[in-house]
Amino acid sequence: MKPCLLFLCLVVLSACSDPEPIVTSDPEVRCHMSPGEQERVDSWASESYSFDYADGVIPEEDLIPMATYLADANIVGMGEGTHGTSEFFTFKVRLFQTLVEKADFKAIVFELPWGTAQVINEYVTQGKGSAETALDQSFYWIYNTDEVLELVEWMRDYNASRAAEDHIHFVGCDPQGPHFIEERRILYDYLNEVIPDSANQFMGTLDQLPSGDLSDYYKGDLSTHLANAQATFDLLQKMESYREAWTARSGTYEFEIAKFALEVIRQREALYWFSGYGEERDRTMAANTQRWQELWGADTKVAAWAHNYHVLDGWAIRSIRMGTSLRLEYGASYKNVGFSFSKGQFNAFLANFQGGFQGSVRAQRIDNMLCGITNQLFEEVPGEQFYLVMDDLSPATRTYFNSTQSFFQCGAGFNPAFQQQYIIDLPLGEAFDVLVHFDETTASRLR
């Protein structure tokens, strides 16, 4: 099965147009557990951590076991089982707040284009503009929600009374993006500070880059791609040769941010030329996340917000995802959190059989998971939501989760007619360090 995480799944900007959710299954259908399944469910009930969730509020004490487990990691990947579920987003907001307040986490690295995330970070750290306008330009409809807006506002409030060196940051790792505008702005502003007489000349070598939409860039002339690839390479070399002089005028951090912007321009140009939206994108997101973590110092702790399929360790399924790369680089200092649900609503565009766009973004609904898959069995655990910390499980339970199981998740697109297409087979205990489950979910609150 190919998870619906294609480039198109993320950049369809249509708003919710259908007032009624799509009902995907007969709500009267019930699955019947075998004795072995009942035994597994009983063990999960005794080994899981239940938590309250009322009106979007999760008591801090319910998160402490998880936060304590994650506290020593340099990077914590926070996944989501769909790109449009309110409960997943709200849980991650609460978890990040707890990690900031209890474990000194410094930043959240979003699956968002680098430059558009920097606009949000300028609001979070400097109060530029407003949270609403910053989020509106973030490019992906999936994260332009009230839940993420709440996070952005909280981060601004947290920073407002603190010195710059104690600020927390909202940054991006995705090499995808609508254009090069923000990256070029950040680079030009820096050059205008350190070499005001030569900034325009320096930037002029990037004039062949597209100024707008990049979706057709791969159709261009090879000579244009080669010129842009060479220009970005040469400019990076030139920046490095001037490092000592320029950092003396600006400071090391400012230099690194400007160079990072140019590196992302180089990444994006190559990605759109080669249409590299699969594992190459994941490897780049991992490298950019690592770059952010190292930029703030070796002991800095950051969270990374993306889909389950990006943050998971895909080593066992021979897939180099973002989480796979981070695990290889950080070992046990990378931990991740996956998310599951059994039924309910979520926002997604209507997808065709191949996972591509068929209809606009809307609230869709699953009333029953297919019988026998892990998400369906989780619904049989008493209580409405819980999480499992894999390292805390008994040997028998851990053996089960380390074996291949069927698991439902989807990206930004879904079609109820093809529910089987969204089931992936993987060893959940090797893919995730923590797994959070909600019996029933609601759609994210799109803005």
C-alpha positions in Angstrom: 0.0 0.0 0.0 1.2 3.5 -0.8 0.3 5.9 1.9 -1.5 9.1 0.7 1.3 11.5 1.4 1.9 12.7 -2.1 2.9 16.3 -2.8 -0.5 17.0 -4.2 -2.1 15.8 -1.0 -0.5 18.7 0.9 -0.9 21.6 -1.5 -4.6 21.4 -2.5 -5.8 24.7 -1.1 -9.6 24.2 -1.6 -11.7 24.9 1.5 -14.3 22.6 3.0 -17.2 22.7 0.6 -19.4 19.7 1.5 -21.5 20.5 4.6 -22.2 16.8 5.4 -19.5 14.3 6.2 -19.1 11.2 4.1 -20.3 8.1 6.0 -17.9 5.3 5.2 -19.3 2.2 6.8 -22.4 0.8 8.4 -22.5 2.0 12.1 -24.3 -1.2 13.1 -21.5 -3.5 12.1 -19.5 -5.0 15.0 -16.4 -7.0 15.0 -16.1 -10.1 17.1 -12.9 -10.8 19.0 -11.2 -14.1 19.2 -10.0 -15.4 22.6 -6.5 -14.4 21.7 -7.5 -10.9 20.7 -9.5 -10.6 24.0 -6.3 -11.6 25.9 -4.3 -9.0 24.1 -6.9 -6.2 24.7 -6.9 -7.1 28.5 -3.1 -6.8 28.6 -3.2 -3.4 26.8 -5.7 -2.2 29.3 -3.4 -3.0 32.2 -0.3 -1.6 30.6 -1.5 1.6 29.0 -1.8 5.1 30.4 -5.4 6.5 30.2 -5.9 10.2 30.0 -8.9 12.6 30.3 -9.9 14.6 27.3 -12.8 17.0 27.9 -13.5 20.1 25.7 -9.9 19.9 24.4 -8.3 19.9 27.8 -5.8 17.3 28.9 -4.8 17.4 32.5 -1.0 18.0 32.8 -0.7 15.1 35.3 -1.9 12.7 32.6 0.9 13.7 30.3 3.7 13.5 32.9 4.6 9.8 32.3 5.0 10.4 28.6 6.8 13.7 29.0 9.2 12.2 31.6 9.9 9.4 29.1 10.6 11.8 26.3 12.4 14.5 28.3 15.9 13.3 27.6 15.6 13.1 23.8 17.3 15.6 21.6 14.5 15.3 19.1 10.9 14.1 19.6 8.9 13.3 16.5 5.2 13.9 17.0 3.1 12.2 14.3 -0.6 12.2 13.3 -2.7 9.4 11.9 -4.5 11.8 9.6 -3.6 15.4 8.6 -7.1 16.6 9.7 -7.9 15.4 13.2 -8.5 17.9 16.0 -7.7 15.5 18.8 -4.2 14.7 17.4 -3.4 18.4 17.0 -4.7 19.3 20.4 -2.8 16.5 22.1 0.5 17.6 20.4 -0.1 21.2 21.4 -0.5 20.1 25.0 2.5 17.8 24.8 4.8 20.4 23.4 3.7 22.9 26.1 4.5 20.3 28.7 7.9 19.5 27.2 8.7 23.3 27.1 7.7 23.9 30.7 9.0 20.7 32.2 11.9 19.6 30.1 13.2 22.9 28.5 12.4 22.1 24.9 13.6 25.0 22.6 11.5 24.7 19.4 9.0 22.9 17.3 10.0 22.0 13.8 7.0 21.8 11.5 6.3 19.9 8.3 6.0 23.3 6.7 8.0 25.1 4.0 11.1 26.6 5.6 10.4 30.2 4.6 6.7 30.4 5.4 7.5 28.9 8.8 10.0 31.7 9.3 7.2 34.2 8.9 5.4 32.5 11.7 8.6 32.4 13.8 9.0 36.2 13.3 5.6 36.6 14.9 6.4 34.1 17.7 9.8 35.6 18.6 9.4 39.3 17.6 5.6 40.0 17.4 5.7 40.9 13.7 2.3 40.9 12.1 -0.4 38.7 13.6 -0.8 35.0 14.3 -3.7 34.8 11.8 -1.9 36.4 8.9 1.3 34.4 9.6 -0.6 31.2 9.6 -2.6 32.1 6.5 0.5 32.2 4.4 1.8 28.9 5.6 1.0 27.1 2.3 -0.6 23.8 3.6 -4.3 23.9 4.4 -3.8 21.0 6.9 -2.1 23.3 9.4 -4.1 26.4 9.0 -6.4 25.4 11.9 -7.6 26.8 15.2 -5.5 24.2 17.0 -2.2 25.3 15.4 -3.3 29.0 15.9 -3.7 28.3 19.6 -0.1 26.9 19.6 1.3 30.0 17.8 -0.5 32.4 20.2 0.7 30.4 23.2 4.3 30.5 22.0 4.1 34.3 21.4 2.7 34.8 24.9 5.5 32.6 26.3 8.2 34.6 24.6 6.8 38.0 25.3 8.1 38.2 28.9 11.4 36.4 28.2 14.8 37.5 26.9 15.7 36.6 23.3 18.1 33.8 24.4 15.2 32.1 26.3 12.8 32.2 23.4 11.2 29.1 21.9 10.9 28.9 18.1 8.4 27.8 15.5 10.4 26.7 12.4 10.0 24.5 9.3 11.9 21.6 7.8 10.1 21.0 4.5 12.0 21.7 1.3 8.7 22.0 -0.6 7.1 25.4 -0.9 5.0 27.6 -3.2 8.0 29.8 -4.3 11.3 31.2 -3.1 10.0 34.5 -1.9 10.6 34.2 1.8 13.9 32.5 1.6 15.2 35.1 -0.9 13.9 37.9 1.4 15.7 36.5 4.4 18.9 36.1 2.4 18.7 39.6 0.9 18.0 41.2 4.2 21.1 39.6 5.6 23.3 40.6 2.7 22.0 44.1 2.8 23.2 44.3 6.4 26.7 42.8 5.9 27.5 43.9 2.3 25.0 46.7 1.4 26.9 47.8 -1.6 27.1 44.3 -3.1 23.8 42.7 -2.0 22.0 43.2 -5.3 24.9 41.9 -7.3 25.1 38.8 -5.0 21.4 38.2 -5.4 21.4 38.8 -9.1 22.9 35.3 -9.7 19.6 33.9 -8.6 17.5 35.8 -11.2 16.8 32.6 -13.2 14.9 31.1 -10.3 11.1 31.1 -10.9 9.4 34.0 -9.1 6.0 32.2 -8.6 4.4 28.8 -8.7 6.9 25.9 -8.9 4.6 23.1 -10.0 5.7 23.2 -13.6 9.4 23.9 -13.0 10.3 20.3 -14.0 9.0 21.1 -17.5 11.6 23.8 -18.0 14.9 23.6 -20.0 17.7 21.6 -18.6 20.0 24.6 -19.1 17.9 26.6 -16.6 18.1 23.9 -14.0 21.8 23.5 -14.5 22.3 27.3 -14.2 20.3 27.5 -11.0 22.0 24.5 -9.5 25.4 26.0 -10.2 24.4 29.5 -9.0 23.2 28.2 -5.6 26.3 26.0 -5.2 28.6 28.9 -6.1 26.8 31.3 -3.7 27.0 28.8 -0.8 30.8 28.4 -1.5 31.1 32.2 -1.5 29.2 32.6 1.7 31.4 30.1 3.4 34.5 31.9 2.2 33.2 35.1 3.8 32.1 33.4 7.0 34.7 35.1 9.3 34.2 38.6 7.9 30.4 38.4 7.8 29.9 36.9 11.2 32.0 39.7 12.7 29.5 42.1 11.3 26.3 40.2 12.1 26.9 37.4 14.5 27.2 33.7 13.9 23.5 32.9 14.3 22.4 35.5 11.8 24.9 34.2 9.3 23.7 30.6 9.7 20.1 31.5 9.2 20.9 33.3 5.9 23.0 30.4 4.7 20.2 28.0 5.7 17.8 30.1 3.6 20.2 29.7 0.6 20.5 25.9 1.3 16.7 25.6 1.2 16.6 27.4 -2.1 19.1 24.9 -3.4 17.1 21.9 -2.0 13.8 23.2 -3.4 15.2 23.9 -6.8 16.5 20.3 -7.0 13.3 18.8 -5.5 11.0 20.5 -8.0 13.3 19.7 -10.9 13.5 16.0 -10.1 10.0 15.8 -8.6 11.6 14.2 -5.5 8.6 14.1 -3.2 9.2 10.7 -1.6 12.2 9.4 0.4 14.4 12.2 -0.8 12.0 14.8 0.7 12.0 12.8 4.0 15.8 12.7 4.1 15.9 16.4 3.5 13.3 17.1 6.3 15.5 15.0 8.6 18.6 16.9 7.7 16.9 20.3 8.1 15.5 19.2 11.5 19.0 18.2 12.6 20.4 21.4 11.3 17.9 23.4 13.5 18.8 21.3 16.5 22.5 21.7 16.0 22.1 25.4 15.3 20.9 26.0 18.9 23.5 23.7 20.4 24.3 20.1 20.9 22.2 19.7 24.1 19.1 21.5 22.6 15.9 19.6 22.7 13.3 20.1 19.9 10.0 18.5 18.8 9.2 17.7 15.2 5.6 17.9 14.1 4.7 15.8 11.0 2.6 12.9 9.8 3.0 9.4 11.4 4.6 8.2 8.2 7.3 10.8 8.4 8.3 10.5 12.1 8.2 6.7 12.3 11.3 4.7 12.2 10.8 2.9 8.8 13.9 0.7 9.2 11.9 -2.5 9.7 9.8 -1.8 6.6 12.9 -0.8 4.6 11.8 2.7 4.1 14.0 5.7 4.7 11.6 8.1 6.3 12.4 11.3 8.2 12.3 9.3 11.5 14.5 6.6 10.0 17.2 9.1 9.3 16.9 10.8 12.7 17.1 7.4 14.5 20.3 6.5 12.5 21.8 9.9 13.5 20.6 10.2 17.1 20.0 6.7 18.2 18.0 6.6 21.5 18.2 10.4 21.6 15.5 10.4 18.9 12.1 9.3 20.2 8.7 9.5 18.4 5.0 9.5 19.1 2.4 8.0 16.7 -1.3 8.5 16.7 -4.3 6.1 16.2 -8.1 6.3 16.1 -10.9 3.8 15.7 -13.7 6.0 14.3 -14.9 9.5 13.8 -14.4 12.6 11.5 -11.3 14.1 10.0 -10.6 16.6 7.2 -9.3 15.4 3.9 -9.7 16.0 0.3 -11.6 13.3 -1.7 -8.9 11.1 -3.2 -9.0 8.8 -6.2 -7.7 5.2 -6.2 -4.1 6.3 -6.7 -4.4 8.8 -3.8 -4.5 11.9 -6.1 -7.0 14.7 -6.0 -10.6 13.9 -6.9 -12.7 16.4 -4.9 -12.4 19.2 -2.4 -11.4 19.2 1.2 -14.3 18.1 3.4 -15.1 16.5 6.7 -15.0 12.7 6.2 -16.0 10.0 8.6 -15.2 6.4 9.4 -17.8 4.7 11.5 -16.0 1.3 11.8 -12.5 0.2 11.1 -11.9 -3.0 9.3 -12.0 -5.9 11.7 -8.8 -7.3 13.1 -6.6 -4.3 12.5 -4.9 -2.7 15.5 -7.0 0.5 15.5 -10.1 -1.6 15.7 -8.8 -3.7 18.6 -7.7 -0.6 20.4 -11.4 0.4 20.6 -12.0 -2.6 22.8 -9.7 -1.3 25.5 -11.8 0.2 28.3 -11.8 4.0 28.3 -11.9 6.4 25.4 -8.3 7.3 25.0 -4.9 6.1 26.2 -1.3 5.8 25.3 1.3 3.0 25.3 5.0 3.6 26.0 6.7 0.7 24.2 9.6 0.4 26.7 7.1 0.0 29.6 5.3 -3.0 28.0 5.6 -6.6 29.2 7.8 -8.9 27.1 4.7 -10.6 25.7 3.0 -7.4 24.7 6.2 -5.9 23.3 6.7 -9.1 21.2 3.2 -8.6 19.7 3.9 -5.0 18.8 7.3 -5.8 17.4 5.7 -8.2 15.0 4.0 -7.0 11.8 0.5 -5.7 12.4 -2.1 -3.9 10.2 -2.6 -0.3 11.0 -4.8 2.4 9.5 -3.6 5.9 8.7 -4.1 8.4 5.8 -2.5 11.6 4.7 -4.3 14.7 3.4 -6.6 12.7 1.1 -9.0 9.9 1.7 -11.8 8.0 -0.1 -14.2 5.7 1.8 -14.5 3.5 -1.2 -10.9 2.5 -0.9 -10.5 2.1 2.9 -8.2 -0.9 2.4 -5.7 1.3 0.6 -4.9 3.2 3.8 -3.8 0.2 5.8 -0.1 -0.3 6.2 1.6 -3.4 7.6 4.4 -2.6 10.0 5.8 -3.5 13.5 4.3 -0.7 15.6 6.7 -1.3 18.5 9.7 -0.7 16.3 8.2 2.1 14.3 7.0 4.2 17.4 8.3 4.7 20.9 4.8 5.9 22.1 1.4 5.3 20.5 -1.5 7.5 21.4 -5.1 6.3 20.7 -8.4 8.0 20.6 -11.6 5.9 20.2 -13.4 8.6 18.4 -12.2 11.8 16.8 -13.5 15.1 15.3 -12.3 17.0 12.3 -9.7 19.7 12.8 -11.1 23.3 12.9 -10.0 24.7 9.5 -9.7 28.5 9.4 
